[in-house]
Amino acid sequence: MKRLVSPLLALTLCLVVLSASADLYSGADFIVKLPKKNPAYLKDCEHHGTVEKVTYSTHAYAIEAVASGDFATAPGEEPGQIPLDVQALCGDQTEFPLEKTLYVYLPYGYDPAQRYDVLFLLHGTGEHEDLWLGEGTVGTNTRNILDWMIDEGVCKPLIVVTPTYYAIPPEKAELFTDLGAGDMIANVWPMYFWMEMRNEIVPLIDGRYATFGAEPDARDHRAFMGISRGSMTTADSMILHCFDEFSSFANLSGIWCDFDTFKAALESDEYSALPMKLWYNGNGSTDFSAEHHQAFYQRVLAEMPDRFTDGGNCVWVSVKGAGHTYAGWFPQIYNLLQMLFR
């Protein structure tokens, strides 16, 4: 059996072993301080997984919601407050079909005769489906983390899927040239991505790859993680509307979810009997979203003690010195992968 942490990693990273008395922390070496330059888990390793680009058909569900005249947006934000030109965005259309792509990481030695757990990774504002697994620096680092941790036996071989919550029909592209300050429905995308996940993406992955999708406990073999506005999507779309499809979630750098809605969804007749296997919350000590995120986490612990226990099925992990950047998110991915699908 391989060691959890290699000697090289132990020498390279600043690791802190958290309390072994709590189930989720037991045996996990969490990074809680920004590592020094060139950490081992970001380096190339001998055995590489493969990445595939997959095209599928879906709908721009967020835009269709706007076209209906009755749509949801961020907590505390009323639709009338958004500088939204509905006529320019929707015209007389009510349906917006389109083709999209996503990326899929298959671990080294992938065997269609086996079955694999699936982790979905979602980007933040202005990024796209190629962020986590593409050829850029972020993609290279993410693939190295996956390759290294699987090769060292730190985590099980798994499939990783990277979609995008943006669903922009080609004929509307000129309205979305600025997905930062100029995105008129920036906080609407996160509220409707669950429809695409349920209707198209999960069936696509289960039908194309060797997953546990046909098993009664399929939700226990799926996890969903998002950063920044992708974390908002994780809460407002995936936890609230796909809790029957997933049992593990990770919110990194923010959550922006209405607490009463969160509580009502998980205590509803539909979801109350379904356990939360893992709810990972990570942030950086200098991240602008940390205070609000941690306050939400603490309120959940205080007001939903029958559903959430710190160290039992949920954790809060702060990386000292990390801001709203990938330097702080890569260690959180390392932490998360130790805990998933155990």
C-alpha positions as CSV (number, residue, x, y, z in Angstrom):
1,M,0.0,0.0,0.0
2,K,1.4,3.4,-1.0
3,R,2.1,6.1,1.6
4,L,-0.4,8.9,1.8
5,V,2.3,11.5,1.3
6,S,5.6,10.9,-0.4
7,P,8.9,12.0,1.2
8,L,9.3,14.5,-1.6
9,L,5.9,16.1,-0.9
10,A,6.6,16.2,2.8
11,L,9.8,18.1,2.2
12,T,8.3,20.4,-0.3
13,L,5.0,21.4,1.1
14,C,3.9,23.0,4.4
15,L,1.4,20.4,5.6
16,V,-0.6,20.4,8.8
17,V,-2.3,17.2,9.9
18,L,-5.7,18.1,11.3
19,S,-7.4,16.4,14.2
20,A,-7.5,12.6,13.7
21,S,-10.5,12.3,16.0
22,A,-12.9,13.6,13.4
23,D,-13.8,11.1,10.6
24,L,-13.2,13.4,7.6
25,Y,-9.9,14.7,8.9
26,S,-8.5,11.2,9.9
27,G,-5.5,10.3,7.8
28,A,-5.7,13.5,5.7
29,D,-2.7,15.9,5.3
30,F,-4.3,19.2,4.6
31,I,-2.5,22.1,3.1
32,V,-3.5,25.1,5.3
33,K,-0.7,27.5,4.3
34,L,0.4,28.5,0.8
35,P,3.2,26.1,-0.2
36,K,6.7,27.2,-1.3
37,K,7.5,27.6,-5.0
38,N,7.3,24.5,-7.2
39,P,5.3,22.2,-5.0
40,A,5.7,18.5,-5.9
41,Y,2.0,18.0,-6.7
42,L,2.2,20.5,-9.5
43,K,5.1,18.8,-11.2
44,D,4.9,16.4,-14.1
45,C,4.8,12.7,-13.3
46,E,5.5,9.5,-15.2
47,H,2.0,8.4,-15.9
48,H,-0.5,10.7,-17.5
49,G,-4.2,10.6,-17.8
50,T,-5.9,11.5,-21.1
51,V,-8.3,14.4,-21.9
52,E,-11.2,14.3,-24.3
53,K,-13.3,17.1,-25.7
54,V,-17.0,16.2,-26.0
55,T,-19.7,18.0,-27.9
56,Y,-23.4,17.8,-26.9
57,S,-26.7,19.5,-27.5
58,T,-28.5,21.5,-24.8
59,H,-30.4,24.7,-24.2
60,A,-29.5,28.1,-22.9
61,Y,-31.8,27.6,-19.9
62,A,-30.9,30.8,-18.2
63,I,-31.8,32.9,-21.3
64,E,-35.0,30.9,-21.7
65,A,-35.8,31.7,-18.1
66,V,-35.3,35.4,-18.8
67,A,-37.5,35.1,-21.9
68,S,-40.3,33.7,-19.8
69,G,-40.4,36.9,-17.7
70,D,-40.0,35.0,-14.4
71,F,-36.5,34.2,-13.5
72,A,-34.2,33.9,-10.4
73,T,-31.0,35.7,-9.8
74,A,-28.5,36.2,-6.9
75,P,-29.9,36.4,-3.3
76,G,-30.9,39.9,-2.5
77,E,-30.8,41.0,-6.2
78,E,-34.2,41.6,-7.8
79,P,-34.6,41.1,-11.6
80,G,-35.6,44.7,-12.0
81,Q,-32.2,45.8,-10.6
82,I,-30.3,44.2,-13.4
83,P,-29.4,46.4,-16.4
84,L,-31.0,43.9,-18.7
85,D,-32.2,44.5,-22.2
86,V,-34.6,41.6,-22.5
87,Q,-35.6,42.5,-26.1
88,A,-32.0,42.5,-27.3
89,L,-31.3,39.2,-25.4
90,C,-34.4,37.3,-26.2
91,G,-36.5,39.1,-28.9
92,D,-39.6,37.0,-29.5
93,Q,-37.8,33.7,-28.9
94,T,-38.7,31.4,-26.0
95,E,-36.3,28.5,-26.8
96,F,-32.5,28.7,-27.4
97,P,-31.0,25.4,-28.4
98,L,-27.3,25.2,-29.0
99,E,-24.2,23.0,-29.1
100,K,-21.7,23.1,-26.3
101,T,-18.5,21.3,-25.3
102,L,-17.0,19.9,-22.1
103,Y,-13.7,18.3,-21.3
104,V,-13.2,14.9,-19.7
105,Y,-10.1,13.6,-17.9
106,L,-9.6,9.8,-17.9
107,P,-7.1,8.4,-15.4
108,Y,-4.0,6.6,-16.6
109,G,-4.9,3.0,-17.2
110,Y,-8.6,3.8,-17.7
111,D,-10.4,0.5,-18.2
112,P,-14.0,0.5,-19.6
113,A,-14.6,-2.7,-17.8
114,Q,-14.1,-1.0,-14.5
115,R,-16.3,1.6,-12.8
116,Y,-15.1,5.1,-11.8
117,D,-16.2,7.9,-9.5
118,V,-16.8,11.3,-11.2
119,L,-15.8,14.7,-10.1
120,F,-17.2,17.8,-11.9
121,L,-15.0,20.9,-11.8
122,L,-16.6,24.3,-12.5
123,H,-14.8,27.5,-13.3
124,G,-15.5,31.1,-12.2
125,T,-16.4,34.4,-13.8
126,G,-15.2,34.8,-17.4
127,E,-13.6,31.3,-17.7
128,H,-14.8,28.4,-19.8
129,E,-14.9,24.6,-20.0
130,D,-11.3,24.4,-21.1
131,L,-9.9,26.1,-18.0
132,W,-9.2,23.1,-15.7
133,L,-8.1,20.6,-18.3
134,G,-6.9,22.7,-21.3
135,E,-3.4,23.5,-22.4
136,G,-3.0,26.7,-20.3
137,T,-1.1,26.9,-17.0
138,V,-4.2,26.2,-15.0
139,G,-5.0,23.1,-17.1
140,T,-1.5,21.8,-16.9
141,N,-1.4,22.2,-13.1
142,T,-4.7,20.6,-12.6
143,R,-3.8,17.6,-14.8
144,N,-0.5,17.3,-12.9
145,I,-2.3,17.2,-9.6
146,L,-4.6,14.5,-10.8
147,D,-1.8,12.5,-12.4
148,W,0.4,12.8,-9.4
149,M,-2.2,12.0,-6.7
150,I,-3.5,9.0,-8.6
151,D,0.0,7.7,-9.4
152,E,1.0,8.0,-5.7
153,G,-2.2,6.4,-4.5
154,V,-3.2,9.6,-2.6
155,C,-6.6,9.3,-4.2
156,K,-8.5,6.7,-6.2
157,P,-8.4,6.8,-10.0
158,L,-11.4,8.9,-11.1
159,I,-13.0,10.7,-14.0
160,V,-13.0,14.5,-14.0
161,V,-15.5,16.5,-16.1
162,T,-15.2,20.2,-16.7
163,P,-18.3,21.9,-18.2
164,T,-19.2,25.6,-18.3
165,Y,-22.3,27.3,-16.9
166,Y,-22.3,29.8,-19.8
167,A,-24.7,28.8,-22.6
168,I,-24.5,31.6,-25.2
169,P,-26.1,31.0,-28.6
170,P,-23.8,32.0,-31.4
171,E,-26.2,34.7,-32.6
172,K,-26.1,36.3,-29.1
173,A,-22.3,36.3,-28.8
174,E,-21.9,40.0,-29.4
175,L,-23.9,40.7,-26.2
176,F,-21.4,38.8,-24.1
177,T,-18.0,40.1,-25.2
178,D,-17.3,41.1,-21.6
179,L,-18.2,38.3,-19.2
180,G,-16.8,40.3,-16.3
181,A,-18.3,43.7,-15.7
182,G,-20.4,43.6,-18.9
183,D,-22.4,40.3,-18.3
184,M,-26.0,41.4,-17.9
185,I,-27.1,38.0,-16.5
186,A,-23.9,37.1,-14.6
187,N,-26.0,36.0,-11.5
188,V,-28.6,34.3,-13.6
189,W,-26.4,31.6,-15.1
190,P,-25.7,30.0,-11.7
191,M,-29.4,29.6,-10.9
192,Y,-30.2,27.5,-14.0
193,F,-27.1,25.4,-14.7
194,W,-28.7,22.5,-12.8
195,M,-31.1,22.0,-15.7
196,E,-28.3,21.3,-18.1
197,M,-26.6,19.0,-15.6
198,R,-29.7,16.9,-15.1
199,N,-31.0,16.9,-18.6
200,E,-27.8,16.6,-20.7
201,I,-24.5,16.4,-18.9
202,V,-25.0,13.6,-16.3
203,P,-26.7,11.3,-18.8
204,L,-24.0,12.1,-21.4
205,I,-21.2,11.1,-19.0
206,D,-23.0,8.0,-17.7
207,G,-23.8,6.9,-21.2
208,R,-20.3,7.4,-22.6
209,Y,-17.9,6.4,-19.8
210,A,-17.5,3.7,-17.2
211,T,-19.3,5.2,-14.2
212,F,-21.6,4.0,-11.5
213,G,-24.6,5.8,-13.2
214,A,-26.7,2.6,-13.5
215,E,-26.2,1.7,-9.8
216,P,-28.8,2.5,-7.0
217,D,-26.1,4.5,-5.2
218,A,-24.9,6.5,-8.2
219,R,-25.1,9.8,-6.3
220,D,-22.5,8.5,-3.9
221,H,-20.1,8.3,-6.8
222,R,-20.5,11.8,-8.0
223,A,-19.1,15.1,-6.6
224,F,-19.3,18.7,-7.8
225,M,-16.9,21.5,-7.1
226,G,-16.9,25.1,-8.1
227,I,-14.8,28.2,-7.5
228,S,-16.0,31.8,-7.1
229,R,-19.2,32.2,-9.2
230,G,-18.8,28.5,-9.9
231,S,-19.1,28.0,-6.2
232,M,-22.3,30.0,-6.3
233,T,-23.5,27.7,-9.0
234,T,-22.5,24.7,-6.9
235,A,-24.8,25.9,-4.1
236,D,-27.7,27.5,-6.0
237,S,-28.0,25.0,-8.8
238,M,-26.4,21.7,-7.7
239,I,-27.1,21.5,-4.0
240,L,-30.6,23.0,-4.3
241,H,-31.7,21.1,-7.4
242,C,-29.5,18.1,-7.9
243,F,-29.1,16.7,-4.4
244,D,-30.6,13.5,-5.6
245,E,-27.8,13.2,-8.2
246,F,-24.8,14.1,-6.1
247,S,-23.8,13.4,-2.4
248,S,-20.6,15.4,-2.3
249,F,-19.9,19.0,-3.0
250,A,-17.1,21.5,-2.6
251,N,-17.5,25.3,-2.4
252,L,-14.3,27.3,-2.9
253,S,-14.1,31.0,-2.4
254,G,-17.7,32.0,-1.8
255,I,-21.2,30.6,-1.7
256,W,-23.8,33.4,-2.2
257,C,-26.8,31.3,-1.4
258,D,-29.9,32.3,0.5
259,F,-29.7,30.3,3.8
260,D,-33.5,29.9,4.2
261,T,-33.7,28.4,0.7
262,F,-30.7,26.2,1.3
263,K,-32.2,24.9,4.6
264,A,-35.7,24.4,3.1
265,A,-34.3,22.4,0.1
266,L,-32.3,20.0,2.2
267,E,-35.2,19.5,4.6
268,S,-37.8,19.1,1.9
269,D,-39.6,15.8,1.4
270,E,-37.6,15.2,-1.7
271,Y,-34.2,15.5,-0.1
272,S,-34.5,15.1,3.7
273,A,-33.8,11.4,3.6
274,L,-30.7,11.8,1.4
275,P,-27.4,12.1,3.3
276,M,-24.7,14.7,2.5
277,K,-21.7,12.5,2.3
278,L,-19.2,15.4,2.0
279,W,-19.5,19.2,2.0
280,Y,-16.1,20.7,1.6
281,N,-15.7,24.5,2.1
282,G,-12.4,26.1,1.3
283,N,-11.2,29.7,1.2
284,G,-8.1,31.8,1.6
285,S,-7.3,33.9,4.6
286,T,-7.0,37.0,2.4
287,D,-9.9,36.2,0.0
288,F,-12.6,38.9,-0.2
289,S,-15.3,36.2,0.0
290,A,-13.9,34.4,3.1
291,E,-15.9,36.2,5.8
292,H,-19.3,35.8,4.2
293,H,-18.5,32.2,3.2
294,Q,-17.4,31.2,6.7
295,A,-20.4,32.9,8.3
296,F,-22.7,30.9,6.0
297,Y,-20.9,27.7,7.0
298,Q,-21.1,28.4,10.7
299,R,-24.8,29.2,10.4
300,V,-25.4,25.9,8.7
301,L,-23.6,24.1,11.5
302,A,-25.6,26.0,14.2
303,E,-29.1,25.7,12.6
304,M,-28.9,22.4,10.8
305,P,-27.0,20.1,13.4
306,D,-29.0,17.0,12.3
307,R,-27.6,17.4,8.8
308,F,-24.1,18.8,9.2
309,T,-21.3,18.0,11.6
310,D,-17.9,19.7,11.3
311,G,-15.4,16.9,10.7
312,G,-18.2,14.4,10.3
313,N,-19.6,15.2,6.9
314,C,-18.4,18.8,6.3
315,V,-15.2,20.8,6.8
316,W,-14.0,24.4,6.6
317,V,-10.4,24.7,5.4
318,S,-8.6,28.1,5.2
319,V,-5.3,28.4,3.4
320,K,-3.2,31.0,5.1
321,G,-2.0,33.7,2.8
322,A,-4.2,32.7,-0.1
323,G,-6.5,35.1,-1.9
324,H,-9.0,34.7,-4.7
325,T,-6.5,33.0,-7.0
326,Y,-5.4,29.7,-8.3
327,A,-2.4,29.6,-6.0
328,G,-4.9,29.0,-3.2
329,W,-7.3,26.8,-5.2
330,F,-4.8,24.2,-6.2
331,P,-4.0,23.2,-2.6
332,Q,-7.8,23.0,-1.9
333,I,-8.1,20.6,-4.8
334,Y,-5.3,18.5,-3.3
335,N,-7.2,18.6,0.1
336,L,-10.5,17.7,-1.5
337,L,-9.2,14.7,-3.5
338,Q,-7.9,13.1,-0.3
339,M,-11.5,13.1,1.1
340,L,-13.7,12.3,-1.9
341,F,-15.1,8.8,-2.4
342,R,-13.5,7.3,0.7
